[in-house]
Amino acid sequence: MVPVPEEDLPGPPARGRGLRAEGKSPLATAEDWVHTTCPSCGGEAHRETDTMDTFVDSSWYFLRYLDPHNSEQAFDRECADHWMPVDQYIGGVEHGDSSTLMYARFFTKALADISPLAGDHPLGEEAVRRAPRLRAPRCPRAPW
């Protein structure tokens, strides 16, 4: 992987290329954009198309559960006002200290700024389950 030189940033947008969701990143379907020239050696190169952190994907979908049968929009404001914020969130340690809750807060605050949501915090009470930290039983004759 070779980074694009800083003076060449930002790179060209992939607008107007008929991006499609076909089981892979829509950017990956813009083959004329994906195939490029290496800025270091001048050889054939491919742009990265998987640009979103996986925590982004898992930090907004709960909003769709507010109004799952709505075919016009992600959710109706009336449904959001009724169901949000989530009463209680119980997640594992990977959620409490990670990007999932940070991104969930970001999406909620951004949507509150443009008005689809009234509140700007997605969760009521948060309960994060921690990994147990007890001593494991040991056999005195085992090397571990």
N, C-alpha and C positions, 0 to 999 in steps of 0.2 A: 504494500500500500504506500503510495506516494502522495503527500499532501499537495494541494494546489498552492502555488506561491501566494503569499498574502496580498501582493499587489494585483492579483487576478480575482480577488474576492470582491463582492459576491460573484458566484458563478452565474452562468446564463440560466434564466428560469425555463421551466419545461411547459410553459403556457401554450395553449393552442395546438397541442399535439394529440388530442383525442385520447386522453388518459382513460384507462378502463380498469375496473376491479375484476381481475380474472384469477383469483386465488393467489395473487402475489401483489406486491406493492404496485399501485397504479403507475408510479414512476418507471417501473421496470418494463412497462408496455411501450414506453416512448423510446424505441430502440435507437432512433437517430440522436437522441439526447444521451442515452446510456453509453453508446460507443463514441469514444473520443480519443484524443492523443495524449500520451503521457507527457506531463510538463517537464519531466526530468530527462528522459531518453528519447522522446519523440516517437516512441513505438505505440502500438495499439494498446488502448486502455479502456476500462469500464468505470463509469461513475457509480458510486454507492447509491443504492435505492432504498435500503432499509434504514431510514433516518430517524425513526421515532423510538424512543425508549419503551420497552414493554410495559412499564408502569403507566405510561400515558394511556395505553389501550385499556388497562384494567381500572382506570380511575374515573371514568365518566359513564360507563355503561349502566350503572345503577340508576341514572336519571331516566333511562329508557323504560325501566320498570314502572315508572310513574303513570304511563299511559301507553301500554304495549300494543294496543290495537289501532293506534292513530296512524293513518297512512298519509296524512298531510304534513305532519311535523313530528319532531322527536317526542314532544309532550305538550299538553295544553297547560296554560298558566294556571287555570283553576285546579287541575290535578296536582300540579307542583305545589300550589299554596296549601292544598289539603295534606299532602304526604310528606313534605319537607319541613324541617330537617329530619333525617333518619333518627328514630328514637335512640337506638343503641347500636353501636358498631362493635362487633367482637371479631378481632382478627389476630392472626399469628404475629410473632415477633418480626417477621419479614415485612409486615404492613405498618407497624407502629413507628418504626425508626427509619422508614424508607420513603421513597418517592410516591408511593401509592396515595397516601393521605395528603401529601403536599400537592400533588397534581389534582386530587379530588377537590381540595380547597381552591386551587387556582381556577378550575373549570366553573365551580359554583360561584366564585366571586366575579369572574368574567361574565357569566350569564346574568348575574344580578345587575351588573353595570349596563347591560344592553336590554334588560327588563324581562326575559323569560322566567326568571326566578325572583321571588320577593326577598328571601333571606340570602345572606352571603356566607353562611357556614353550613357545610353539608351534614354535619353530625351533631347529635345531641351528646349523649354520654359515650365515651370511647373506652372500651375495655380491651386492652392488648394482652394477649396471653404470652407469657415469657417461656422460654425453654427451661425445663427443669434442670437444676444444678445440684443434684444429690450425688453422693459417692456411689459408684457402681460396685456391686459385690465382686470380690476378688477371690480367686483361688490361690492359696499360698504357694502351690507348686507350679502355677502357670507363669510363663515369662512375661506376661503383660500385666 
